Amino acid sequence: MLMSNTDRPARLHYMANGFRVLATGDHVVCAVSGARIVLEDLRYWSVARQQPYATAAIASEAMAPPR
């Protein structure tokens, strides 16, 4: 039986210039908003926190030092 990666979250290891797929899937979930991010659209993540972010604004807010 073939397994489909559709509608299945991927597990990734985030690196400075990309990411490595640890478990196949078609999306990840934004660490802040909970939005679904298709892997082809994933552009923002934190290497230190190993978290994906849906937008640049969300990533900037999440990584900003506390006030």
Biopython code that builds the backbone (N, CA, C, O; Angstrom):
import numpy as np
from Bio.PDB.StructureBuilder import StructureBuilder

atoms = [
    (1, "MET", "N", (0.840, -1.175, 0.000)),
    (1, "MET", "CA", (0.000, 0.000, 0.000)),
    (1, "MET", "C", (0.891, 1.247, 0.000)),
    (1, "MET", "O", (1.831, 1.343, 0.789)),
    (2, "LEU", "N", (0.597, 2.181, -0.871)),
    (2, "LEU", "CA", (1.343, 3.438, -0.929)),
    (2, "LEU", "C", (0.825, 4.399, 0.124)),
    (2, "LEU", "O", (-0.380, 4.524, 0.342)),
    (3, "MET", "N", (1.766, 5.078, 0.775)),
    (3, "MET", "CA", (1.386, 6.078, 1.779)),
    (3, "MET", "C", (1.452, 7.450, 1.129)),
    (3, "MET", "O", (2.413, 7.765, 0.427)),
    (4, "SER", "N", (0.441, 8.260, 1.360)),
    (4, "SER", "CA", (0.402, 9.604, 0.801)),
    (4, "SER", "C", (0.866, 10.611, 1.846)),
    (4, "SER", "O", (0.558, 10.465, 3.028)),
    (5, "ASN", "N", (1.605, 11.632, 1.418)),
    (5, "ASN", "CA", (2.051, 12.684, 2.313)),
    (5, "ASN", "C", (1.072, 13.848, 2.345)),
    (5, "ASN", "O", (1.334, 14.856, 3.002)),
    (6, "THR", "N", (-0.041, 13.728, 1.655)),
    (6, "THR", "CA", (-1.028, 14.783, 1.617)),
    (6, "THR", "C", (-1.713, 14.900, 2.966)),
    (6, "THR", "O", (-2.101, 13.905, 3.578)),
    (7, "ASP", "N", (-1.850, 16.130, 3.410)),
    (7, "ASP", "CA", (-2.519, 16.439, 4.670)),
    (7, "ASP", "C", (-1.802, 15.807, 5.871)),
    (7, "ASP", "O", (-2.428, 15.362, 6.833)),
    (8, "ARG", "N", (-0.498, 15.785, 5.781)),
    (8, "ARG", "CA", (0.313, 15.201, 6.840)),
    (8, "ARG", "C", (1.432, 16.182, 7.199)),
    (8, "ARG", "O", (2.150, 16.636, 6.307)),
    (9, "PRO", "N", (1.600, 16.523, 8.488)),
    (9, "PRO", "CA", (2.672, 17.453, 8.845)),
    (9, "PRO", "C", (4.049, 16.803, 8.708)),
    (9, "PRO", "O", (4.243, 15.637, 9.055)),
    (10, "ALA", "N", (4.992, 17.579, 8.197)),
    (10, "ALA", "CA", (6.375, 17.114, 8.079)),
    (10, "ALA", "C", (7.115, 17.445, 9.365)),
    (10, "ALA", "O", (6.727, 18.359, 10.093)),
    (11, "ARG", "N", (8.172, 16.708, 9.643)),
    (11, "ARG", "CA", (9.083, 17.043, 10.740)),
    (11, "ARG", "C", (10.384, 17.471, 10.097)),
    (11, "ARG", "O", (10.948, 16.738, 9.285)),
    (12, "LEU", "N", (10.871, 18.661, 10.455)),
    (12, "LEU", "CA", (12.045, 19.222, 9.811)),
    (12, "LEU", "C", (13.135, 19.557, 10.815)),
    (12, "LEU", "O", (12.870, 19.780, 11.996)),
    (13, "HIS", "N", (14.370, 19.588, 10.318)),
    (13, "HIS", "CA", (15.493, 20.122, 11.085)),
    (13, "HIS", "C", (15.894, 21.396, 10.352)),
    (13, "HIS", "O", (16.307, 21.356, 9.193)),
    (14, "TYR", "N", (15.767, 22.540, 11.051)),
    (14, "TYR", "CA", (16.026, 23.834, 10.444)),
    (14, "TYR", "C", (17.501, 24.180, 10.556)),
    (14, "TYR", "O", (18.101, 24.071, 11.625)),
    (15, "MET", "N", (18.078, 24.602, 9.428)),
    (15, "MET", "CA", (19.485, 24.993, 9.368)),
    (15, "MET", "C", (19.562, 26.416, 8.832)),
    (15, "MET", "O", (18.550, 26.973, 8.407)),
    (16, "ALA", "N", (20.758, 27.013, 8.846)),
    (16, "ALA", "CA", (20.928, 28.409, 8.447)),
    (16, "ALA", "C", (20.478, 28.685, 7.006)),
    (16, "ALA", "O", (19.914, 29.745, 6.735)),
    (17, "ASN", "N", (20.713, 27.771, 6.102)),
    (17, "ASN", "CA", (20.385, 28.017, 4.694)),
    (17, "ASN", "C", (19.339, 27.077, 4.128)),
    (17, "ASN", "O", (19.210, 26.955, 2.910)),
    (18, "GLY", "N", (18.602, 26.421, 4.983)),
    (18, "GLY", "CA", (17.589, 25.495, 4.508)),
    (18, "GLY", "C", (17.122, 24.594, 5.627)),
    (18, "GLY", "O", (17.344, 24.869, 6.806)),
    (19, "PHE", "N", (16.479, 23.525, 5.244)),
    (19, "PHE", "CA", (16.006, 22.568, 6.239)),
    (19, "PHE", "C", (16.126, 21.163, 5.682)),
    (19, "PHE", "O", (16.169, 20.956, 4.469)),
    (20, "ARG", "N", (16.178, 20.204, 6.589)),
    (20, "ARG", "CA", (16.253, 18.790, 6.221)),
    (20, "ARG", "C", (14.962, 18.131, 6.674)),
    (20, "ARG", "O", (14.507, 18.360, 7.795)),
    (21, "VAL", "N", (14.381, 17.332, 5.831)),
    (21, "VAL", "CA", (13.136, 16.628, 6.152)),
    (21, "VAL", "C", (13.480, 15.383, 6.967)),
    (21, "VAL", "O", (14.200, 14.502, 6.499)),
    (22, "LEU", "N", (12.956, 15.324, 8.190)),
    (22, "LEU", "CA", (13.168, 14.170, 9.063)),
    (22, "LEU", "C", (12.026, 13.172, 8.944)),
    (22, "LEU", "O", (12.234, 11.962, 9.045)),
    (23, "ALA", "N", (10.814, 13.687, 8.726)),
    (23, "ALA", "CA", (9.637, 12.846, 8.505)),
    (23, "ALA", "C", (8.812, 13.513, 7.409)),
    (23, "ALA", "O", (8.466, 14.690, 7.512)),
    (24, "THR", "N", (8.506, 12.765, 6.375)),
    (24, "THR", "CA", (7.827, 13.341, 5.222)),
    (24, "THR", "C", (6.432, 13.836, 5.555)),
    (24, "THR", "O", (5.753, 13.304, 6.433)),
    (25, "GLY", "N", (6.029, 14.853, 4.840)),
    (25, "GLY", "CA", (4.718, 15.452, 4.972)),
    (25, "GLY", "C", (4.608, 16.572, 3.966)),
    (25, "GLY", "O", (5.554, 16.831, 3.222)),
    (26, "ASP", "N", (3.459, 17.247, 3.928)),
    (26, "ASP", "CA", (3.280, 18.311, 2.947)),
    (26, "ASP", "C", (3.248, 19.705, 3.561)),
    (26, "ASP", "O", (3.166, 20.695, 2.834)),
    (27, "HIS", "N", (3.314, 19.801, 4.900)),
    (27, "HIS", "CA", (3.255, 21.113, 5.546)),
    (27, "HIS", "C", (3.866, 21.071, 6.942)),
    (27, "HIS", "O", (4.152, 20.002, 7.480)),
    (28, "VAL", "N", (4.061, 22.260, 7.518)),
    (28, "VAL", "CA", (4.411, 22.424, 8.925)),
    (28, "VAL", "C", (3.422, 23.432, 9.495)),
    (28, "VAL", "O", (2.675, 24.070, 8.753)),
    (29, "VAL", "N", (3.423, 23.571, 10.813)),
    (29, "VAL", "CA", (2.493, 24.489, 11.476)),
    (29, "VAL", "C", (3.283, 25.622, 12.118)),
    (29, "VAL", "O", (4.253, 25.380, 12.837)),
    (30, "CYS", "N", (2.866, 26.858, 11.858)),
    (30, "CYS", "CA", (3.534, 28.030, 12.415)),
    (30, "CYS", "C", (3.542, 27.934, 13.935)),
    (30, "CYS", "O", (2.516, 27.646, 14.552)),
    (31, "ALA", "N", (4.711, 28.178, 14.536)),
    (31, "ALA", "CA", (4.882, 28.074, 15.988)),
    (31, "ALA", "C", (4.098, 29.138, 16.747)),
    (31, "ALA", "O", (3.797, 28.949, 17.926)),
    (32, "VAL", "N", (3.761, 30.248, 16.100)),
    (32, "VAL", "CA", (3.060, 31.339, 16.779)),
    (32, "VAL", "C", (1.575, 31.350, 16.446)),
    (32, "VAL", "O", (0.734, 31.345, 17.346)),
    (33, "SER", "N", (1.252, 31.364, 15.165)),
    (33, "SER", "CA", (-0.150, 31.530, 14.753)),
    (33, "SER", "C", (-0.907, 30.222, 14.589)),
    (33, "SER", "O", (-2.138, 30.211, 14.598)),
    (34, "GLY", "N", (-0.185, 29.122, 14.440)),
    (34, "GLY", "CA", (-0.847, 27.841, 14.203)),
    (34, "GLY", "C", (-1.271, 27.652, 12.758)),
    (34, "GLY", "O", (-1.930, 26.667, 12.423)),
    (35, "ALA", "N", (-0.891, 28.605, 11.889)),
    (35, "ALA", "CA", (-1.246, 28.510, 10.472)),
    (35, "ALA", "C", (-0.486, 27.376, 9.801)),
    (35, "ALA", "O", (0.663, 27.090, 10.138)),
    (36, "ARG", "N", (-1.130, 26.756, 8.874)),
    (36, "ARG", "CA", (-0.521, 25.679, 8.088)),
    (36, "ARG", "C", (0.361, 26.309, 7.012)),
    (36, "ARG", "O", (-0.076, 27.222, 6.310)),
    (37, "ILE", "N", (1.598, 25.831, 6.876)),
    (37, "ILE", "CA", (2.542, 26.357, 5.888)),
    (37, "ILE", "C", (2.967, 25.202, 4.977)),
    (37, "ILE", "O", (3.619, 24.260, 5.428)),
    (38, "VAL", "N", (2.602, 25.275, 3.713)),
    (38, "VAL", "CA", (3.010, 24.269, 2.741)),
    (38, "VAL", "C", (4.532, 24.359, 2.607)),
    (38, "VAL", "O", (5.076, 25.463, 2.556)),
    (39, "LEU", "N", (5.218, 23.237, 2.550)),
    (39, "LEU", "CA", (6.683, 23.230, 2.532)),
    (39, "LEU", "C", (7.267, 24.092, 1.420)),
    (39, "LEU", "O", (8.303, 24.726, 1.619)),
    (40, "GLU", "N", (6.633, 24.130, 0.265)),
    (40, "GLU", "CA", (7.132, 24.946, -0.843)),
    (40, "GLU", "C", (7.071, 26.442, -0.521)),
    (40, "GLU", "O", (7.791, 27.235, -1.127)),
    (41, "ASP", "N", (6.212, 26.830, 0.434)),
    (41, "ASP", "CA", (6.055, 28.238, 0.807)),
    (41, "ASP", "C", (6.809, 28.610, 2.074)),
    (41, "ASP", "O", (6.801, 29.775, 2.470)),
    (42, "LEU", "N", (7.454, 27.656, 2.715)),
    (42, "LEU", "CA", (8.163, 27.917, 3.966)),
    (42, "LEU", "C", (9.411, 28.756, 3.710)),
    (42, "LEU", "O", (10.318, 28.329, 2.996)),
    (43, "ARG", "N", (9.453, 29.963, 4.303)),
    (43, "ARG", "CA", (10.575, 30.883, 4.106)),
    (43, "ARG", "C", (11.193, 31.369, 5.422)),
    (43, "ARG", "O", (12.319, 31.867, 5.423)),
    (44, "TYR", "N", (10.473, 31.232, 6.536)),
    (44, "TYR", "CA", (10.922, 31.815, 7.802)),
    (44, "TYR", "C", (10.940, 30.776, 8.910)),
    (44, "TYR", "O", (9.958, 30.068, 9.135)),
    (45, "TRP", "N", (12.096, 30.694, 9.612)),
    (45, "TRP", "CA", (12.223, 29.774, 10.735)),
    (45, "TRP", "C", (13.346, 30.236, 11.634)),
    (45, "TRP", "O", (14.153, 31.088, 11.262)),
    (46, "SER", "N", (13.389, 29.662, 12.825)),
    (46, "SER", "CA", (14.462, 29.932, 13.776)),
    (46, "SER", "C", (15.303, 28.675, 13.919)),
    (46, "SER", "O", (14.798, 27.612, 14.279)),
    (47, "VAL", "N", (16.593, 28.810, 13.631)),
    (47, "VAL", "CA", (17.516, 27.683, 13.788)),
    (47, "VAL", "C", (17.660, 27.358, 15.273)),
    (47, "VAL", "O", (17.621, 26.190, 15.660)),
    (48, "ALA", "N", (17.827, 28.388, 16.106)),
    (48, "ALA", "CA", (18.033, 28.190, 17.543)),
    (48, "ALA", "C", (16.821, 27.540, 18.209)),
    (48, "ALA", "O", (16.967, 26.656, 19.053)),
    (49, "ARG", "N", (15.637, 27.981, 17.827)),
    (49, "ARG", "CA", (14.408, 27.458, 18.446)),
    (49, "ARG", "C", (13.816, 26.273, 17.692)),
    (49, "ARG", "O", (12.929, 25.588, 18.202)),
    (50, "GLN", "N", (14.308, 26.030, 16.471)),
    (50, "GLN", "CA", (13.784, 24.955, 15.622)),
    (50, "GLN", "C", (12.277, 25.096, 15.447)),
    (50, "GLN", "O", (11.519, 24.148, 15.653)),
    (51, "GLN", "N", (11.851, 26.325, 15.056)),
    (51, "GLN", "CA", (10.433, 26.617, 14.868)),
    (51, "GLN", "C", (10.190, 27.300, 13.526)),
    (51, "GLN", "O", (10.977, 28.151, 13.112)),
    (52, "PRO", "N", (9.104, 26.935, 12.843)),
    (52, "PRO", "CA", (8.727, 27.614, 11.601)),
    (52, "PRO", "C", (7.769, 28.780, 11.889)),
    (52, "PRO", "O", (7.049, 28.776, 12.887)),
    (53, "TYR", "N", (7.779, 29.773, 10.994)),
    (53, "TYR", "CA", (6.895, 30.932, 11.115)),
    (53, "TYR", "C", (6.230, 31.197, 9.776)),
    (53, "TYR", "O", (6.850, 31.029, 8.726)),
    (54, "ALA", "N", (4.973, 31.610, 9.809)),
    (54, "ALA", "CA", (4.181, 31.803, 8.597)),
    (54, "ALA", "C", (4.587, 33.049, 7.811)),
    (54, "ALA", "O", (4.528, 33.035, 6.582)),
    (55, "THR", "N", (4.995, 34.119, 8.481)),
    (55, "THR", "CA", (5.334, 35.369, 7.795)),
    (55, "THR", "C", (6.584, 35.988, 8.409)),
    (55, "THR", "O", (7.019, 35.609, 9.496)),
    (56, "ALA", "N", (7.149, 36.948, 7.685)),
    (56, "ALA", "CA", (8.320, 37.677, 8.194)),
    (56, "ALA", "C", (7.957, 38.454, 9.450)),
    (56, "ALA", "O", (8.751, 38.515, 10.389)),
    (57, "ALA", "N", (6.763, 39.051, 9.481)),
    (57, "ALA", "CA", (6.330, 39.824, 10.652)),
    (57, "ALA", "C", (6.224, 38.935, 11.885)),
    (57, "ALA", "O", (6.655, 39.325, 12.970)),
    (58, "ILE", "N", (5.663, 37.761, 11.729)),
    (58, "ILE", "CA", (5.529, 36.832, 12.851)),
    (58, "ILE", "C", (6.912, 36.379, 13.316)),
    (58, "ILE", "O", (7.163, 36.293, 14.518)),
    (59, "ALA", "N", (7.808, 36.088, 12.373)),
    (59, "ALA", "CA", (9.166, 35.655, 12.722)),
    (59, "ALA", "C", (9.896, 36.765, 13.476)),
    (59, "ALA", "O", (10.543, 36.501, 14.489)),
    (60, "SER", "N", (9.797, 37.993, 12.998)),
    (60, "SER", "CA", (10.464, 39.120, 13.656)),
    (60, "SER", "C", (9.942, 39.325, 15.067)),
    (60, "SER", "O", (10.717, 39.556, 15.996)),
    (61, "GLU", "N", (8.638, 39.240, 15.226)),
    (61, "GLU", "CA", (8.035, 39.402, 16.552)),
    (61, "GLU", "C", (8.469, 38.278, 17.498)),
    (61, "GLU", "O", (8.784, 38.524, 18.662)),
    (62, "ALA", "N", (8.481, 37.066, 16.995)),
    (62, "ALA", "CA", (8.833, 35.910, 17.826)),
    (62, "ALA", "C", (10.291, 35.936, 18.259)),
    (62, "ALA", "O", (10.623, 35.472, 19.349)),
    (63, "MET", "N", (11.168, 36.477, 17.412)),
    (63, "MET", "CA", (12.596, 36.478, 17.721)),
    (63, "MET", "C", (13.089, 37.777, 18.330)),
    (63, "MET", "O", (14.272, 37.902, 18.648)),
    (64, "ALA", "N", (12.200, 38.743, 18.496)),
    (64, "ALA", "CA", (12.588, 40.028, 19.092)),
    (64, "ALA", "C", (12.892, 39.840, 20.576)),
    (64, "ALA", "O", (12.253, 39.026, 21.243)),
    (65, "PRO", "N", (13.876, 40.599, 21.101)),
    (65, "PRO", "CA", (14.165, 40.507, 22.536)),
    (65, "PRO", "C", (12.982, 41.032, 23.351)),
    (65, "PRO", "O", (12.259, 41.915, 22.890)),
    (66, "PRO", "N", (12.781, 40.498, 24.551)),
    (66, "PRO", "CA", (11.667, 40.963, 25.376)),
    (66, "PRO", "C", (11.821, 42.440, 25.711)),
    (66, "PRO", "O", (12.934, 42.946, 25.851)),
    (67, "ARG", "N", (10.708, 43.110, 25.834)),
    (67, "ARG", "CA", (10.724, 44.546, 26.145)),
    (67, "ARG", "C", (10.752, 44.791, 27.606)),
    (67, "ARG", "O", (10.768, 45.944, 28.038)),
]
sb = StructureBuilder()
sb.init_structure("model")
sb.init_model(0)
sb.init_chain("A")
sb.init_seg("    ")
for serial, (resi, resn, name, xyz) in enumerate(atoms, 1):
    if name == "N":
        sb.init_residue(resn, " ", resi, " ")
    sb.init_atom(name, np.array(xyz, "f"), 0.0, 1.0, " ", f" {name:<3s}", serial, name[0])
structure = sb.get_structure()
